[in-house]
Amino acid sequence: MQWEVVIGLEIHAQLNTKSKIFSGASTAYGAAPNTQACEVDLGLPGVLPVLNEEVVRMAALFALAIDANVSRHSVFARKNYFYPDLPKGYQISQFERPIVETGSIEIELEDGTRKIIGVTRAHLEEDAGKSLHEDFHGMTGIDLNRAGTPLLEIVSEPDMRSAQEAVAYMKKIHSLVQYLGICDGNMAEGSFRCDANVSIRPQGQKELGTRTELKNINSFRFVERAINYEVQRQIELIEEGGKITQETRLYDADAHETRSMRSKEEAMDYRYFPDPDLLPVVIDDGYLDACRATLPELPDAKRQRFIDEYALSVDDAGVLTSSRDLAAYFEATVVAAKGETKLAANWIMGEVIGGLNKSGLDITNSPLSAERLGGMLIRIADDTISGKIAKQVFEALWQSDEEADAIIESRGLKQVTDSGAIEKVIDEIIANNSGQVEQYRAGKDKLFGFFVGQVMKAMQGKANPAQVNEILKKKL
C-alpha cells in the first residue's frame, strides 16, 4: 500500500522580552536555578498577573509578516493540567480567541519546489519551568526560572507531506522571528523548539489518520530524523495489523527512536475557561499601523534585493540572507571592500562561516569584523596578494586584532607582480627540467601544472598566478 504522510508543527518561540509575560521577573538565560521566579510566576495566593505590553507588539509584528489576521479582541484562558514544573496547576494561554489567526508561509525545498503552508493560529502563553534530572541521585529537581517566560505558539495547518517540508517550514519561521527581532532563535537554550504532529493515511484518502505528537524538539536535524522514524514506525505498525494510539512521544536522539510519554490530551481535557484576572486584549487600526511602520525588510524581500542589487545567484542570496545578522555582515563587508561583491560572498560563505562553525560561534560573535575582512578583500582585488596568500592573511586576521595591511607588510606576503622577476625564475625552471619541457611540447599538456607548481614553490607562493600562467605559456 502507498502511504501519504501528514505533518503539522506547533512551534514555540520564546519572545525576546526583558521581563516575563505576566510579571516583572527577568527572562535572562543562565541564572542559578530558581533565582528569577517571583511570586506571580509561582502562583502564590493573592498575586495578580499583569500583561507585558511588549508581547502584544511582537505578536502583531509576526501576524503582519505572514499576512495573517490580527484579532481585534483576544482573550487569555486558563489551561488546567498538573505538571511538576507548573506550580499554579494551570497555564495562562489563549484558546478560542487567539491574537493571530489564518496566515501562511511560503517554503522552498532544495530542488527549488515552492509550497504554501497555512498557519492556523499563533497565540500567546506563558512557558512552564524545567525539570532537571541530572546529578540529583535519582531524584528530579525543578528550576522555575523559565516559568512565565513569554511564548508565541505558532500552529500550522497539517499541510506538510514530508520531513523535508517540515524542516523547510521550521527554518522559514526561525529566520522570520529573528528578522523581526522577536525571538533570538537559540535552539540549544530552548528558546525555539517545536512539537511535530505526525500521521499517515492511504494515498488518496481524505480523512486524516490517528496522529502522534513528538514533543519538544530543538534541532532541525532532530526534527527530520524524528519525523522519518515515526513515519516508518507507524507504517510498520499498521501493516502488521496494529493500530496507532493518539499519544505524546519523546524523540531520543541517542537511540534514534521515539518513545511513548503520555496519552494525548484533547482541548476538553484541559478545561479551558477565560482567566478572570486578565482583561481582554483590544487592538485598533492605529496600533497595527504603528507596528507595521516598524517592520524590517523581511527575508524574502532581502533575498530578492541581494539578487537584483548584488548580482548574486539564488542559492548564494539564500545563504547570505538566512539570518538578519549574516546579511548585515555581508553588506558591511561589501562597503568595506569597496564594492567587491563576489569576493565578499565567496569568503563569507567559505572561510568565515567555516571558521564560525569550527569554533562554535555565531556571526554576531565573529572574531573577524566585516571592516577587517573588507580590508583583506581590497588587497586581493588590487593584486597585492593572491587568493592562496589571502588564506594565510585570513588565518592571521582570525587569530589577532591586526589589520590586513599590517599582516601583509610584517610577514612579507606581498604578491610579486614584477614580470621580469617572474620570467627569470621561469627561465631557470625550464632550464632545469628539459625532459619535462620536451614531453610538454610533445603533447603532454598536463605537465603545465607541474611547471606552475615549480614556479610558485620557487617564489614561495608570492608570484601573481595569472602572470605565471601567461609567461609560462609563451616560454613553453
C-alpha positions as CSV (number, residue, x, y, z in Angstrom):
1,M,0.0,0.0,0.0
2,Q,1.1,3.5,-0.7
3,W,1.0,5.8,2.3
4,E,0.8,9.6,2.5
5,V,2.4,11.4,5.4
6,V,0.6,14.3,7.0
7,I,2.5,16.7,9.3
8,G,1.7,19.8,11.3
9,L,4.0,21.7,13.5
10,E,3.5,23.6,16.7
11,I,6.4,26.0,17.1
12,H,7.2,27.6,20.4
13,A,9.2,30.8,20.1
14,Q,10.3,32.4,23.3
15,L,9.7,36.1,22.9
16,N,12.7,38.4,23.3
17,T,11.4,40.5,26.2
18,K,13.4,41.6,29.2
19,S,10.7,40.6,31.6
20,K,8.1,37.8,31.8
21,I,4.7,37.8,30.2
22,F,2.8,38.5,33.5
23,S,5.4,39.6,35.9
24,G,8.5,41.8,36.2
25,A,10.9,38.9,36.7
26,S,13.9,38.7,34.4
27,T,13.9,36.4,31.4
28,A,17.8,36.3,31.2
29,Y,19.1,32.9,30.4
30,G,21.7,31.1,32.6
31,A,20.9,32.3,36.1
32,A,21.2,29.9,39.1
33,P,18.0,27.8,39.4
34,N,15.0,29.5,41.0
35,T,16.6,32.9,41.3
36,Q,14.4,34.5,38.6
37,A,10.9,33.3,39.7
38,C,8.8,35.7,41.6
39,E,5.5,35.3,43.5
40,V,3.4,35.7,40.3
41,D,5.5,33.0,38.4
42,L,5.0,30.7,41.4
43,G,1.2,31.3,41.5
44,L,1.2,32.2,45.2
45,P,-2.1,33.1,46.8
46,G,-3.2,36.7,46.4
47,V,-1.0,37.6,43.4
48,L,-2.4,39.0,40.2
49,P,-0.8,38.7,36.7
50,V,-0.3,41.9,34.6
51,L,0.2,41.6,30.9
52,N,3.5,42.7,29.4
53,E,2.5,45.1,26.5
54,E,5.7,44.2,24.5
55,V,4.4,40.6,23.9
56,V,1.3,42.1,22.1
57,R,3.5,44.2,19.9
58,M,5.7,41.2,19.0
59,A,2.7,39.0,18.2
60,A,1.3,41.8,16.0
61,L,4.6,42.0,14.1
62,F,4.6,38.3,13.4
63,A,1.0,38.5,12.2
64,L,1.8,41.3,9.8
65,A,4.8,39.5,8.5
66,I,2.8,36.4,7.5
67,D,-0.2,38.4,6.3
68,A,-2.4,36.9,9.0
69,N,-5.5,38.3,10.7
70,V,-4.8,40.1,14.0
71,S,-7.7,39.6,16.4
72,R,-9.0,43.0,17.5
73,H,-10.3,41.3,20.6
74,S,-8.3,38.3,22.1
75,V,-8.7,36.6,25.4
76,F,-6.4,34.8,27.8
77,A,-7.6,31.5,29.2
78,R,-6.5,29.0,31.9
79,K,-5.3,25.7,30.6
80,N,-5.6,23.3,33.5
81,Y,-3.3,20.4,34.0
82,F,-0.9,19.2,36.7
83,Y,2.8,19.0,36.0
84,P,5.7,19.3,38.5
85,D,7.1,22.5,36.8
86,L,3.7,24.3,36.7
87,P,3.1,25.4,40.2
88,K,-0.2,27.1,39.7
89,G,-1.8,23.9,38.3
90,Y,-2.8,25.8,35.1
91,Q,-1.0,27.6,32.3
92,I,-2.2,31.0,31.1
93,S,-2.7,30.6,27.4
94,Q,-5.2,31.6,24.6
95,F,-7.8,29.2,23.3
96,E,-10.9,30.2,21.5
97,R,-9.8,33.8,20.7
98,P,-6.0,33.8,19.9
99,I,-4.2,37.0,18.9
100,V,-3.2,35.8,15.5
101,E,-5.3,33.8,13.0
102,T,-5.1,32.4,9.5
103,G,-1.9,33.3,7.8
104,S,0.6,31.5,5.5
105,I,4.2,30.9,4.9
106,E,5.9,30.0,1.5
107,I,8.6,27.5,1.8
108,E,11.2,26.4,-0.8
109,L,12.7,23.0,-0.9
110,E,16.3,22.1,-2.0
111,D,15.1,21.2,-5.5
112,G,13.5,24.7,-5.9
113,T,9.9,23.5,-5.3
114,R,7.8,26.1,-3.6
115,K,4.8,25.4,-1.4
116,I,2.4,27.4,0.7
117,I,1.9,26.2,4.3
118,G,-1.1,27.5,6.2
119,V,-0.7,28.9,9.7
120,T,-3.8,28.2,11.6
121,R,-3.1,30.5,14.6
122,A,-0.4,31.9,16.8
123,H,-1.3,32.5,20.4
124,L,0.5,34.0,23.5
125,E,1.1,31.9,26.5
126,E,3.5,31.5,29.5
127,D,6.2,28.9,29.5
128,A,6.5,26.3,32.2
129,G,9.5,25.6,34.4
130,K,12.1,22.9,33.7
131,S,12.6,19.5,35.3
132,L,16.3,18.7,35.9
133,H,17.1,15.0,36.0
134,E,20.9,15.1,36.3
135,D,23.1,14.9,39.5
136,F,20.2,14.5,41.8
137,H,20.9,11.0,43.0
138,G,17.8,9.5,41.3
139,M,15.6,12.5,42.1
140,T,14.3,15.3,39.9
141,G,15.0,19.0,40.6
142,I,12.7,21.8,39.4
143,D,14.0,25.1,38.1
144,L,11.3,27.7,37.8
145,N,13.4,30.4,36.2
146,R,11.7,29.7,32.9
147,A,8.1,29.8,34.3
148,G,6.3,32.8,33.0
149,T,8.7,33.4,30.0
150,P,6.5,34.6,27.1
151,L,5.9,32.2,24.3
152,L,4.3,32.7,20.9
153,E,3.0,29.3,19.9
154,I,2.7,29.1,16.1
155,V,0.4,26.3,14.9
156,S,0.5,25.2,11.3
157,E,-2.2,23.5,9.2
158,P,-1.4,19.8,8.5
159,D,-0.1,20.8,5.1
160,M,3.4,19.2,5.1
161,R,3.9,15.9,3.4
162,S,7.5,15.0,4.3
163,A,10.1,15.6,6.9
164,Q,12.0,17.8,4.4
165,E,8.9,20.1,4.1
166,A,8.6,20.3,7.9
167,V,12.3,21.3,8.2
168,A,12.0,23.9,5.5
169,Y,8.9,25.4,7.2
170,M,10.6,25.4,10.6
171,K,13.7,27.1,9.1
172,K,11.5,29.7,7.5
173,I,9.7,30.6,10.8
174,H,13.1,30.5,12.6
175,S,14.5,33.1,10.1
176,L,11.4,35.2,10.3
177,V,11.2,35.6,14.1
178,Q,14.9,36.5,14.1
179,Y,14.5,39.1,11.4
180,L,11.5,40.6,13.3
181,G,13.7,40.7,16.5
182,I,11.0,38.9,18.5
183,C,13.0,35.7,19.3
184,D,16.7,35.0,19.4
185,G,16.1,31.6,17.9
186,N,18.6,29.9,20.2
187,M,17.6,26.3,19.8
188,A,20.3,25.0,22.2
189,E,18.9,27.1,25.0
190,G,15.3,26.0,24.1
191,S,14.1,29.4,23.0
192,F,12.9,28.0,19.7
193,R,11.5,24.5,19.6
194,C,8.6,22.5,18.1
195,D,6.2,19.7,18.6
196,A,5.5,17.7,15.5
197,N,2.1,16.1,14.9
198,V,2.6,13.1,12.5
199,S,0.1,10.7,10.9
200,I,-0.2,8.6,7.9
201,R,-3.1,7.6,5.6
202,P,-3.6,5.6,2.5
203,Q,-2.7,7.5,-0.7
204,G,-5.8,9.3,-1.9
205,Q,-7.8,9.1,1.4
206,K,-9.1,12.5,2.6
207,E,-9.7,11.5,6.2
208,L,-6.8,12.1,8.5
209,G,-5.1,9.2,10.3
210,T,-4.5,9.0,14.0
211,R,-1.7,11.3,14.9
212,T,1.1,11.2,17.4
213,E,2.8,14.3,18.8
214,L,6.6,14.4,19.0
215,K,7.3,16.7,21.9
216,N,9.9,19.5,22.4
217,I,12.4,19.0,19.5
218,N,15.0,21.7,19.4
219,S,17.1,20.9,16.3
220,F,16.4,21.0,12.6
221,R,18.3,17.7,12.2
222,F,16.4,16.0,15.0
223,V,13.0,17.2,13.6
224,E,13.8,15.5,10.3
225,R,15.1,12.3,12.0
226,A,12.3,12.1,14.5
227,I,9.6,12.5,11.8
228,N,11.2,10.0,9.5
229,Y,11.5,7.5,12.3
230,E,7.9,8.0,13.5
231,V,6.5,7.7,9.9
232,Q,8.3,4.3,9.5
233,R,7.1,3.1,12.9
234,Q,3.5,3.9,12.1
235,I,3.7,2.2,8.7
236,E,5.2,-0.9,10.1
237,L,2.7,-1.0,13.0
238,I,-0.4,-0.7,10.7
239,E,0.9,-3.1,8.1
240,E,1.5,-5.7,10.9
241,G,-2.2,-5.3,11.9
242,G,-1.7,-2.9,14.8
243,K,-3.3,0.4,15.5
244,I,-1.9,3.9,16.1
245,T,-2.6,5.3,19.6
246,Q,-3.1,9.0,19.8
247,E,-0.3,9.9,22.3
248,T,2.6,12.2,23.0
249,R,6.0,10.7,22.3
250,L,9.6,11.8,23.0
251,Y,12.4,11.5,20.5
252,D,15.6,10.0,21.9
253,A,18.4,11.4,19.6
254,D,21.0,9.0,21.0
255,A,18.9,5.9,20.4
256,H,17.2,7.3,17.3
257,E,13.8,6.3,18.4
258,T,10.5,7.7,19.7
259,R,9.1,6.6,23.0
260,S,5.6,6.9,24.5
261,M,5.4,9.7,27.0
262,R,1.7,10.0,27.8
263,S,-1.7,9.8,26.2
264,K,-2.5,12.8,24.0
265,E,-4.9,15.2,25.7
266,E,-7.8,16.9,23.8
267,A,-8.9,20.5,24.4
268,M,-11.7,19.4,26.6
269,D,-9.2,17.6,28.9
270,Y,-7.7,21.0,29.8
271,R,-11.0,22.5,30.9
272,Y,-10.2,25.9,29.3
273,F,-12.0,28.9,30.7
274,P,-11.3,32.7,30.4
275,D,-8.8,33.9,33.0
276,P,-10.7,36.1,35.4
277,D,-7.6,38.1,36.4
278,L,-6.8,39.3,32.9
279,L,-8.7,41.7,30.7
280,P,-9.3,41.0,27.0
281,V,-6.6,42.5,24.7
282,V,-8.2,45.0,22.4
283,I,-6.2,46.2,19.3
284,D,-7.2,49.0,17.0
285,D,-6.1,50.0,13.5
286,G,-3.9,52.8,14.8
287,Y,-1.9,50.3,16.9
288,L,-1.5,48.0,13.9
289,D,-0.4,50.9,11.7
290,A,2.3,51.8,14.2
291,C,3.5,48.2,14.3
292,R,3.5,48.0,10.5
293,A,5.7,51.1,10.3
294,T,8.4,49.3,12.3
295,L,8.6,46.1,10.2
296,P,12.1,45.5,8.9
297,E,13.0,44.2,5.5
298,L,11.8,40.6,5.6
299,P,13.8,37.5,4.4
300,D,12.2,37.0,1.0
301,A,12.4,40.7,0.1
302,K,16.0,40.9,1.2
303,R,17.0,37.8,-0.8
304,Q,15.4,39.3,-3.9
305,R,17.2,42.6,-3.3
306,F,20.5,40.8,-2.9
307,I,19.9,39.0,-6.3
308,D,19.0,42.3,-8.0
309,E,21.4,44.7,-6.3
310,Y,24.5,42.4,-5.9
311,A,24.0,40.1,-8.9
312,L,24.2,37.1,-6.6
313,S,22.8,33.6,-7.5
314,V,19.6,32.5,-5.9
315,D,21.5,30.0,-3.8
316,D,24.1,32.5,-2.6
317,A,21.5,35.1,-1.8
318,G,19.6,32.4,0.2
319,V,22.6,31.6,2.3
320,L,23.6,35.2,2.9
321,T,20.1,36.2,4.0
322,S,19.4,33.1,6.1
323,S,19.8,35.4,9.1
324,R,19.5,39.1,9.6
325,D,22.9,39.4,11.2
326,L,24.6,37.4,8.4
327,A,23.0,39.6,5.8
328,A,24.1,42.8,7.7
329,Y,27.7,41.4,7.9
330,F,27.8,40.8,4.2
331,E,26.6,44.3,3.3
332,A,29.1,45.8,5.7
333,T,31.8,43.8,4.1
334,V,30.8,44.9,0.6
335,V,31.1,48.5,1.7
336,A,34.4,48.0,3.4
337,A,35.7,46.1,0.3
338,K,34.7,49.0,-1.9
339,G,32.0,47.0,-3.8
340,E,33.8,43.7,-4.2
341,T,30.5,41.8,-4.0
342,K,31.5,38.4,-5.4
343,L,34.7,38.2,-3.3
344,A,32.7,39.2,-0.2
345,A,30.1,36.5,-0.9
346,N,32.7,33.8,-1.5
347,W,34.8,34.5,1.5
348,I,31.9,34.8,3.9
349,M,30.2,31.6,2.7
350,G,33.5,29.8,2.7
351,E,36.2,30.8,5.2
352,V,34.0,32.9,7.6
353,I,31.1,30.5,8.0
354,G,33.6,27.6,8.1
355,G,35.6,29.3,10.8
356,L,32.4,30.1,12.8
357,N,31.2,26.5,12.6
358,K,34.6,25.1,13.6
359,S,34.7,27.5,16.6
360,G,31.0,27.0,17.6
361,L,30.4,30.7,17.1
362,D,27.6,32.8,15.7
363,I,28.2,35.6,13.2
364,T,27.5,38.1,15.9
365,N,30.5,36.7,17.9
366,S,32.8,36.5,14.9
367,P,36.4,37.4,15.8
368,L,36.8,39.0,12.4
369,S,34.8,42.2,11.7
370,A,33.3,43.0,8.4
371,E,35.6,46.0,8.1
372,R,38.8,44.0,8.6
373,L,37.6,41.3,6.2
374,G,36.9,44.0,3.6
375,G,40.4,45.4,4.0
376,M,41.8,42.0,3.0
377,L,39.5,41.7,0.1
378,I,40.7,45.0,-1.3
379,R,44.2,43.6,-1.3
380,I,43.1,40.6,-3.3
381,A,41.3,42.8,-5.8
382,D,44.3,45.1,-6.4
383,D,46.7,42.1,-6.7
384,T,48.6,42.9,-3.6
385,I,48.1,39.3,-2.5
386,S,46.9,36.2,-4.3
387,G,43.9,34.1,-3.3
388,K,46.3,31.5,-1.9
389,I,48.3,34.0,0.2
390,A,45.0,35.5,1.3
391,K,44.3,32.3,3.2
392,Q,47.4,32.9,5.3
393,V,46.3,36.5,5.9
394,F,42.7,35.3,6.8
395,E,44.1,33.0,9.4
396,A,46.2,35.8,10.9
397,L,43.1,38.1,10.9
398,W,41.0,35.4,12.6
399,Q,43.6,34.9,15.4
400,S,44.5,38.5,16.0
401,D,43.2,42.1,16.1
402,E,45.7,43.2,13.3
403,E,44.6,44.8,10.1
404,A,45.2,43.0,6.7
405,D,47.8,45.6,5.6
406,A,49.8,45.3,8.7
407,I,49.8,41.5,8.4
408,I,50.9,41.6,4.7
409,E,53.7,44.0,5.4
410,S,55.1,42.4,8.6
411,R,55.1,38.9,7.1
412,G,56.3,39.9,3.7
413,L,53.3,38.5,1.9
414,K,53.0,40.9,-1.0
415,Q,52.4,39.3,-4.3
416,V,55.3,39.5,-6.8
417,T,53.9,41.2,-10.0
418,D,57.3,42.2,-11.5
419,S,57.2,40.3,-14.8
420,G,61.0,40.4,-15.1
421,A,61.5,38.7,-11.8
422,I,58.8,36.0,-12.6
423,E,60.4,35.5,-16.1
424,K,63.8,35.0,-14.6
425,V,62.5,32.2,-12.3
426,I,60.6,30.6,-15.1
427,D,63.7,30.5,-17.3
428,E,65.6,28.7,-14.5
429,I,62.7,26.2,-14.1
430,I,62.6,25.4,-17.8
431,A,66.4,25.1,-18.0
432,N,66.5,22.6,-15.1
433,N,63.6,20.5,-16.4
434,S,64.4,19.9,-20.0
435,G,62.9,16.4,-20.0
436,Q,59.5,17.7,-18.9
437,V,59.7,20.5,-21.4
438,E,60.2,18.0,-24.3
439,Q,57.2,15.9,-23.0
440,Y,55.0,19.0,-22.7
441,R,55.9,20.1,-26.2
442,A,55.2,16.6,-27.4
443,G,51.6,17.0,-26.3
444,K,51.6,16.1,-22.6
445,D,49.6,19.1,-21.6
446,K,49.0,18.0,-18.0
447,L,52.7,18.9,-17.3
448,F,51.8,22.6,-17.4
449,G,50.6,22.2,-13.8
450,F,54.0,20.8,-12.8
451,F,55.7,24.0,-14.2
452,V,53.2,26.3,-12.4
453,G,53.8,24.4,-9.1
454,Q,57.6,24.7,-9.5
455,V,57.5,28.4,-10.2
456,M,55.2,29.0,-7.2
457,K,57.4,26.9,-5.0
458,A,60.5,28.8,-6.0
459,M,58.8,32.1,-5.4
460,Q,57.2,31.0,-2.0
461,G,53.7,31.3,-3.4
462,K,54.0,35.0,-3.9
463,A,54.1,35.2,-7.7
464,N,51.0,36.5,-9.5
465,P,49.3,33.3,-10.8
466,A,47.9,35.0,-13.9
467,Q,51.3,36.3,-14.9
468,V,52.9,33.0,-14.2
469,N,50.4,31.3,-16.5
470,E,50.8,33.8,-19.2
471,I,54.6,33.9,-19.2
472,L,54.9,30.1,-18.9
473,K,52.7,29.5,-21.9
474,K,54.9,31.9,-24.0
475,K,58.1,30.3,-22.8
476,L,57.0,26.7,-23.3
